[in-house]
């Protein structure tokens, strides 16, 4: 099919194999290409765009096993399937700059038919190409962010380099239950190959069911899993449009202006006792009949009718209950939209609970199985993140129970467990080869961070050494981490020049080294830091930092963006900043607003560590570049990451006790690779039962310890949104706050309320002014640019 705007190719079965915009100079194919699958041996032709799975009266069928009838011309195509007593028809039509896609199921029999499951593949080009030309992954691949509702589902497919156009999918008819994903991948980690990981997600729109019994998400009360009953000769219809869009705002404007979707905005997370504010923009001719807030209290779902409180398309109310809240909009024509936000008891309480839990349950002490360790034990430096978090929390919060005891535990572990394990005879210049014949230099940045924070602790809280001792130790370790000359092997020399999480604290470390006269370490570290960032800046157009051991990775381009921004390489930082903007989701469900990854869950997912560190990279880069879009994205992502610590969650099978945590959350429902993990939290060792590479990564099987690599992301939060609130002027909304709320008092006079648990700074992105202030409510004069 061809029009002035689009070229669409289909195979002999009617499945879409190519969708391209004629004005797109890059000629990107927006759907999964079967030729690419074939070239690398991926066997997924059953998941091409338009193929489907259906379970009829308990019997499973795949469209790939059927022989359809296909007809069409340059503007239309129709695909007929006969499956048992059902006729399934897909119609594609080019309409101006869009593709209209209709799907229908007709019961041809004289009796009812029950459809337990019905899912249609919408396989957009969510591909990590096995290609060291990283530009292909940035420019020819898309992140896909779901916004699911009964009648107004939409998918935002955002090109990974954030260039335009992007592709939106908009529902205009029928009922949608959910969006699931299937992951196919290759991981050559144990073959000593780098990059080692590539793969793709196939997206499935769920029209009925979604799960087999026993493999479903049992506590997910938000997204229905209903089967579909077709009466005799009854037909069900669905309709969607695929249309290009430019920006996030354009995505929503098209939904409202072209396809009749309401626009619905709210805070993704709030603390108990705070107000939630909904703003609703209706499409032309749309009439809102009812607004309901639903949450779970114990075993009961509680519905609150808030219709009477809606004033001028705005509702301000104080939520009851904790955990996930679903807001349901019902319209006069019977259609429904919805959103999901989280109510937390308080972030301060969450952080204190976590510090107390780590102290009470994770620390082995002298007589533990691994003496003086914080469990779960791992050779990887990420496992030290919980120790670093405890220190940072104790330094910021004077209400932590037994802060001196908690600091002393970390100090004891650092001296008696970490130092002798990771360094030969405790010599910081000789990392131990914990991985057979090599050491992992990335581990050292976590260790250096921990010792650096020990140096910030009061001398009275330390039992074994002085703060200056720990600053010196941190400097020695960090110097090995970033100085190629201090590594005697090629792998170490190479890794020393790679970025990592250390960008979160290097500027503070350098300032303290200079202040305390550690001139040799200061000189060597600052030179290494400059060499890395100079090289990054010079090669920014090649995007090489976006490739790590994976072919395209936010663990590469996130730290690259913030490192460049911190060192004043603004243009290069903007280049990588665009990858960050495309990487962080926007959605009607706060959990889908996370940084985009799949390999920890084989699904669209939240990963606490890299979700939090990517959010921090966006926050730092956005602050330095005075870019509200980046800071907004970082804040959206933060709400999703904190869900991994939320003991008040009600819609996930893995419940947490106060202070517990789980590193991974599978957003997609269903996660077709592991349906039992759909919309659930877990630790990655749960995949040990899948065998293959996972059995080698987690030889002890699933331990039930789900937090081994968590903590560093909370330190990043504490040093970012934990202490900072941002303001800027939006051309449509006026003065706007991020991690806070603005209330106008008079012309040019505003009250700003901060959501930061330990507020210390208000930052005006318009003027790049920083105001040090520890009050959570302040007044700001936008004319004189003063705050008090």
N, C-alpha and C positions, 0 to 999 in steps of 0.2 A: 504494500500500500504506500502511496506517495501523495503528499500535499505540498503546498508552498512552505510549510513549516516543519513537517515530519517525514521521515522515511521509516517504515516498519516492515521488517521481514519476518516471515513465518516458515516453519518447516512443513513437511507434507502432512503432519498431524494437526497443524493449526497453532502449535505453540509458538510464541514470539521468541525469536532468536536474535533480533537486532532492533533497537529503537534509537534513532539518532535525530537530533535537531539540525536542520539544514544550515542555520546561522551559527552553529557551534563550530568554531574554527578547529577545535581539537578533535572533532568527529568522534566523541566518546560514545560507546555503546552502553546504554543505560540498563541493559539486562544482561544476565549471565550468558556468555557466549559458548555454545556447545563445542566450537572448534578449540577454544582454550581448554575446556575440560578434557577433550580427547588428546590434546598435545601433551598433557601431564598425567594421563591415565586416571582421571577422576570419572567415576561411573555414576553420573547423576542426571541422565537425560530424562528421568521420570520427574524431575523437579524444575524443568524449564517453565517459563512464565505461561500460565494457562493450564498446565497439567493439574490433576487433582487426585485426592484420596477420598473415598467414601465408604462408610460401613452401613449396610442396609440390612435391617432385621438380623443383626449380629454377624453378617458376612462381610469381610473386607474386600474392597475392589480398588484397583489403581487404574487411572485413565491410560497409563502407558501400556496396559495389557489389553486395551480395547482398540478397535479399528474405527476411527471416526469418519464422518462424511464432511468434507471441507469444500465450501464454495466461496466466491468473492470476486471483487474487481479492484480497481485502483484505490477506492475509498472505503470499501467494506470487505469484511470476511465473516463467515458464519461457520461454526464448527458444531456438528451434531454427534452426540454420544448416546448409545442405547445401553443402559446397564440394568439388567433385569427388567422390572416393570417401570423403570424411570427413563425419561428422556432428558438429557442435560444438554443445554444449548449455550454456546458462547458467541456473542456478536461483538465485533470490533469495528469501529467507524472513526475515520479521521474527521474531526469537526474543528474548523479553523486551526488554532494552534494547539489543539489537544487531541487525545485519543479517548474516545468513549468506549467503555468495556462493560458489556451486560452479560450477566450469568443467570440462567434460570434452570429450575428443576421441576419437571412435571410428573405426577403420578398417573400413569396410563391405566392403572388397574381399577377394579370396582371396589377395592377395600383399602383400608388405611395402610400406609407404609411408614415404618419408624426408621429414621436416619440417626444412628448413634453418633457418627462422626462425619463431618464434611469440611475439608480444608482445600483451598485453592492456592496454588503456588504463584506468588508475585515476586519472581526471582530477580530483583534489582541487582545491579552490579556491585554488590558488597563483596569485594574480592581483595585479598592480599596476594598480589601477583608474585610468583616465584621469579623475581627479576631484580637484579642489582641496580638497574636504572630506576632509582627511587622516584623519579618524576612520573613514571607510569603509575605507580601506586598512589601518588598524590593527585594526579590529574585524571586518571581513567578509572578510578574507583570511588565508591560513595559510602559514606556512613548513612545509616537508616534509622531515623528516630520515630518511634510509634506514638500515636495519640489515639487511643482506643475509646470508642463509645458506641452505644447501641446503634445510633443512626448517623453519627458525624465523625466516623473514623477517618483519619488521614495519616499519611506517612510522608515525612520530610526526608528526601534523599539528597544529602549535601555532599557535593564534590569535595574530596579531602584536602585540596589546596585552596578551598574557599573561593575559587573563581566561578564565574557564572556562565551559563545558566545552571540551575539545579532542577530537580524533578520532584513534583508533588503528586501524591495519589490521594484523591478525595472521594469519599463515599457520598452518593446522592440518593440511593434507594436501598431498601432491604435492611436486615439486622445483622450486625457483626458482633461476635462474642469476644474475639481476642486476635492476637497476632503471635504465631509461633515461629521458631527458627530451627533449621537443621544445619549442622556444621560438618563440613568435610575438610580435612587438613592433612598435612604431612609435617612431621616433626623429626628432624635428623640430629637432635641434640647429642645422642650417644654415639653418633658417627663422627664426632669432632668436626662437624661442618658448621660454618657460620657465614651468612645467616642460615638458620636451621629450620625456621618455621614459616609455612605459608598455608593458605586455605581460604575458605569463604563461608558466608552464611547465606542460606536460602530462606526466604520469608514466606510464610503461609498465613493467609487470612482464614481464620476459623469461623465457619458459618454454623456449625453444629458440633456439640461435644468438645472434642479436642484431646481426650485422654481415654485410654483403656482403664477399666476398673483396676484398682490397686496401684496404679502408676500416676494417679492424679494428685494435684495440689489440694490437700484435704482442708487446709485452713484458709484458702483464698476465697473470701466472701465477697470480693469486689468484682471479679470477672466471672460471669456465669459459664457453666459447662453443660447447658441444656441440650438435650437431643431435640430433633425436629420431627414432628409427625405431619405427614402429608395426607390429607383426606383423599378420597377417591376423586380422580381427575383434577386435583388441585395443583396449582403452579405457584412456586415461590420465585420472586425476582430480586436480583441485586444489580446495582449499577455503580460504576466508579468512573472517574475521569483522571487521566494522567496529563499533567500540564506543567510547563516550565515555570520556575519562579526565580527571583534573584535573592533577596534578603529574607531574614526571618520575618520581618514585618510584611513583606510582599507575600510570603507563604500564607499568612493569616488573612491578609486583605483579599487574596484570591478566594480563599475558602468562604469568606463572608460575602463578598460582592458578586462572585461568579456562581457559587454553588450553595448559597443559602445557609452556611454554617454560622452559628453564633460565635462570638469572640468572648472568651471567659478568662479573667486574670485573677490571681490570688497569690499570697505568700506560700512558697513550697513547704516551709516549716516555721512553726511558731512555738513559743514556750507556753506552758500552762499559765492561764491568767492574762495572757496578752490578747489583743483584738485581732481577729482575722477580717480582712477587707476583701470583698468580692466586687469586681466591676464587670458588668455584662454589656456587650454591644450586640444588638440583635440584627439579623439580616433583614432586608426589605420584606415587609409583609409578615414577619415572624411575630408571634404573640406568646410571651412567657406566661404560662398558667400557674406553675408551682415551682418552688425551689426547696429541696429537702437536703438536710445534712444527716448522713448515716455514719454511725461508728459502732464498735463492738464493746460491750461492757460485760465481762464474764462470758457466759455462753449465749448472751442475748444481743441481737442487733437492735440498736436504738435509732429511731427515725425522728428527726426534729423538723417540723414544718416551719420554714423561715419566711414564707411568702409575704406575710404582713409586714416584715421588717425591711423589705426591699424599697428603697427610696431613690427615684431617679436613676434606675439601673445600677444602684450601688447598695451594698449590704455590709454593715459593720456589726459584728457580734463576737462574743467571747465563747469559744468552743467549750463544751463539756467533754469529759472523758479524755483518755490518752491514746496514743497510737494513731493508726491510719484513719483518716476521715474521708468519706466519699460525698461529694456534692453532686446532686442530681437535679438537672434542669428538665422540666417537663413542659412541652409547648402545646398550644391549642390544637395542633394537627395530630397530636399523639406521639410525636417524635421526642427523643430524649438525648441529652448530652450529659457529660459528667466530668469531674475532675477529682484528683486525689492529693491531699496534703497531709502532713504529719504534725501531730501535737506532742511535744516532748515535755516531761515534767520540768526540767530546766537543763540547759547545757552544762551549767556549773555542777549540778548534781550528777549528771552523766560522767563528767570528767573526774569528780571526786570518787564516785563509785568505782570507776575503772582503776584509778590509782590504788585504792584500798584493796580491790580484788587482786591485782597483780602482786601486791605486798603479801596478802594473806594466803593466796592459793598458788601463785606461780613460783615463789622463791623456795628453793630446795634447802637452803641453809647448809650448815656443816655436815649434817648426817643424811642428806638426801642421796638419791640414787646417783646423780651427778652433782657432787658437793658444790655449793655456792652458785649454782646455775639458776637462771630463770627459765622455766619450761614453757612450751615444749622446746627441747634442745635441738639445735641444728648447727651445721657447720657454716651456714650462710649468715652474713652480717645482719640481714633483715630481722633475724630472731632477737637481736639486741634492741630493736626499736621500742619494745615495751619498757626497757630500763631507761632509755632516753626520755620517753614520755613521763615516767614517774618523776624524774628530776625536773623537767620543764614545768610540770603541774605544781610541784612543791614550791618552785621558785615564784610562781605567779599567784597562787591561791593560799592565803594565810588561814584558810579554814580546813585544809587537809588534815585528817586525823593523823597524829604521830608522824608529822613530816620529818622530824629528825631521824626517827626509826626507819622510815622509808628510804631516805637519802643514804643512811648507813648501810642498808641492805644492798643498794645498788653499788655503793663504794666497795663493799666486801666482795661482791660478785666481780666487779671490774678488776680488782687487784688479784683475787685468788682463783678466779675461773677464766675470765676473758684474757687477761695478759698471758698466763702460761699456755693457754690453748692456742691462741692465734699467733704467738711469737716464740721463736726458738729460744729457750732459756730466758724468756721475758725480754729479749732484745728487740726493741721496736723497729730496728733497721733490718730484722730478719723475719719476715712473715713465714709462718709454718705452712708446709705443703699439705693442707687438709684434704686436697682433692686428688690424691695419688701422687702424681709427679709435678703438680703445680699448685700455686696458691691463687686465690681469687681476689684481685686487688680491690674490687668494688666493696668487699667486706670491710675494708679499712676505713671507708668514709663514715660508716655507721659507728665503728669503734671510736674514731677520732671525735665524733659528735658527742658521744657519751662522756668521754674524758673532758671534753671542752665544757660541757654543762656541769660536771663535777667541779671544775675550776670556778664556776659562777656561784657555787653554794657557799653559805657562810662557813667560815673556818670552824665555828663552834659545832656545826652539824657533821663535820668530817672526823673520822676516828683514826685513819691510817696514814694519811699524808696531807700536805697543805694544798690550798687552791693553786698556788704557783707551781707546785709539783705537777698537778694534773694539767695545767696549761702547757707546761713543757712537754709532757707526755703526748698530749693532743697534737702539738706542733710536730713532734718527731714522726708520729704515725701519719699525719696528714701530708707531711713532706714526702714520705715514701709513696703515698697514694697518688700524688700528682707530679712527682719529679722522676722522669724516665731514668736519669742518671743514677738514681738510688736503687734501681732494679737491675739484677745481673742476668736476666733472661729476656728473650725477645717478646714473649707473651706479656710479661710485666711491663716492659718498656712501652708496648702498644697500648695496654689498658690504662697506663698512667696518663695517657693523653686523651682518654675518653671522659666525657662528662658523666655525672651521676647526681645523686641526691645532695651532694655537698654544696651545691649552689645555694641551698637554703640557709647556710650559716657561715660561708667563707668570709663574707665581708665583715661580719662581727668578729670572727676569729682573727683576721688580719689586724683589725683595729686593736684588739687586746694584746696581740703579740707586740705591736709597735709600742703600745702604752707601757708594757712591762719589760721592754728592753730585750726581747728575744730577737735580736737583729738578724742573726744568720738564718733562722727559720723564716722570719718575715720576708727576707730578701729572696730566698729560694722559692717559697710558696707563691709570693706575689709574681715572681717571674714566670713560674709555671702556669699560674692562672692567666696571666697576660698572653702567654704563648698559645694556650688553648683557645681563649676567646678571640685573639687576633686571627688564628687559623679559621675558626668558625665563621668569623665575619667575612673573611676573604672568600670562603667557599659557600656562603649562604645560598647563592643562586642554584647550587647543585643539590641542596637539601640533604647532603650526605649524613648529617646528624640524625636524620629521621630513621636511619637504618641502624639497628643494634644487632643482637643475635637473631632478631626477627627482621623481615624484609621492610616493615613499616611499623613504627612503634612510638607511642607517646612517651615512653621512657627515654626516647632519644630527642624528639623535637620539643617536648615540654621543657626539660632542663636547658636545652639549647636556647630557647626563646628567653627564659629568665636570666640565664648567664649573660647573654648579649645585652639585655636591657639593663642589668646591673652595672655593666661596664661601659655604658654609654654608646654602644653600637646600635643606635636606634633603627636604622634602615634594615639591618640584618635581623634585628629582633622582630621587626614588623613582618618580615618574610616568614619566619617560623611562627609568629603569632597568628598568622592566617590559618596554619594547620591546627592550632589550638582552638580557634573559633569553630572550625568545621568538626572538631573532635568531640565537643561537649554538647550534649543533647538539649533540645527544648521539647516540652511535652506537657500534657494535662495531668501526668502522674509524676510526682516528685522523684520517684525511683528511676524513671527513664531519662532523667536529666544529667546522668553521670557521664564521665569521659568514656569514649567508645572503645571497648575491648571485647574479645571473645575467648581468648585461649585459656583463661583460668576456669571457665565454666562451659566451654563448647557452645556458647550461647551469648546473645547480647546480655551484658552483665555489669555488676559493680564489683570492682576489686578494691578493697579498702586502701591498701598501700598505694597502688599506682593511680587509683581514682583521686585520692587525697593529694598526692604529689603533683599530679597533672593540674588539679584545681589550684594548688599553690603556685605552680608555674604561671598559670593564667592570671592569678591575682597579682603576683609580683610584676609580671610583664605589663599588665594593664595599668598598674599604679605608675610605673616608671615612664610608660608611653602616654599616660593620661588618656587611656582608651576605655571608656565605660563599658563597651561591648565585651571586652575581655574580663573585666572585673565582674560584670553581671554573670557571665558564663561560669566563672569560678565560684560564685556564690550559689548558683543553681546546683553545681556539682557537689558542693559541700553538704547540702541537705541530704543528698543520696548517700554520701559516704558515712555520715553520722548514723544512718539507719543500721549500719553494721554493728553498732554498739547499743542499740535501743532495746531495752528490756521491756518496754511497754508495747512493742509491736504485736498485732493480733492477727495479721493476714499471712503469716509465714509459718510453715510447719516447725522450723527450728526456733523454739522460744529460748530466750536468754534470761538468766538470772542477773540482777543488778551487778554490773561490773564485768560480766562475761562479754565475749565478742566473737564474731565469725567473719572470716576474711573475705568471703565471696557470696554474692547474691545473683541468682539467675533471674533476670528480668522477664525473659520471654516466657509466655505460657501458651502452648507447651514448649519446653526445651525438648525437642524431639529426640536428641541423642540420649538424654537422661530425663525422661518425663517426671521421675520421682523428685528431681531437683527443681522443677519448675516453680518460679516465684518462692524460692526457698534460700535460706542462708546455710553455709557449710564451709568446712575447710577443704583445701584441695586434695588432701589425702583420701577423701571419699572416692576418688577416681581409681584408687588402687584396685578396686574390684573389677574395673574394666580391662585390666591386664595391659599388655603392650608396654609402651613407654611409662605409663603410670605405675605399673608394678615395680619398675626399676627405680622410679623417682621416690616411691613410698614403699619400700620393701617390708615395712612392718604393718602394712595394711592401713585401714582407717582407724585412727587412734581416738577419734572423738575430740581431739584437741584442735580446735578450729582457728586458733589465733596466732600461729607460730610466727607469722611475718607481719604482725600488726604493731603499730605504735608510732613509727616515724611520721605517718600522715597526721596524727594528732598533734605532734610537735609542730608540723607545718601549719596546721589550723591555729594552734595557740599563738604562733608568731604572726599570723595573718588576721583572719576574721575573728580570732579570739581576742584581739586587742584593737582592731581597726574598723571604723565605719567611714564610708565614702559618700560624698555628695557630688552631684553634677546637674547641669541644666539640660533637660530633655526638651526638644523644640515643641513637642506636643503636650507633655505633662508638666512642664515647668521644673522647679527644683525637685530633685529625686534623690533618695537615699538608697544605698546598697548596704545590706546588713544593718538596716535601721529604717526609720519611718519619719517622714516630714509632715509637719502641720503648719499651715500658714497662719500667722498671728495678725499681721498687717502688711501693708506694701513694703516689700523688701525685708520683712521680719519673719523668721521661721523658728519653730521649735523642732529640734531634731532629737529623736529617741534612738539610742544605739541598742542593737541586739547583741553586741559583743559581750561575752561573759566577764572579760577583764579589760574593759575599754581604757585605752591609753592615748589613742590618736584619732582625730577626725581629719580626713583628707579631702580637699576640694580639688577635684580633677579638672575643673575649668581653669583654675589659676595655678595648679600644682602646689598650693599652699598646704602645709601640714600644721595642724593645731594640736599641741599636746594638752589633753584634758581627760581627767579620769571620772567625770560625771556622766551618767548614762542618759541624762536629759540636759540639753544645752540650747542656747539661743544663738541663731546665726543671722547676721545682717548681710544680705547679698549685695548691697550697694557699697558698703565700706569694706566688705570682705573681712569682717571681724566675728569672732565667736567667743561667747562667754557662758 
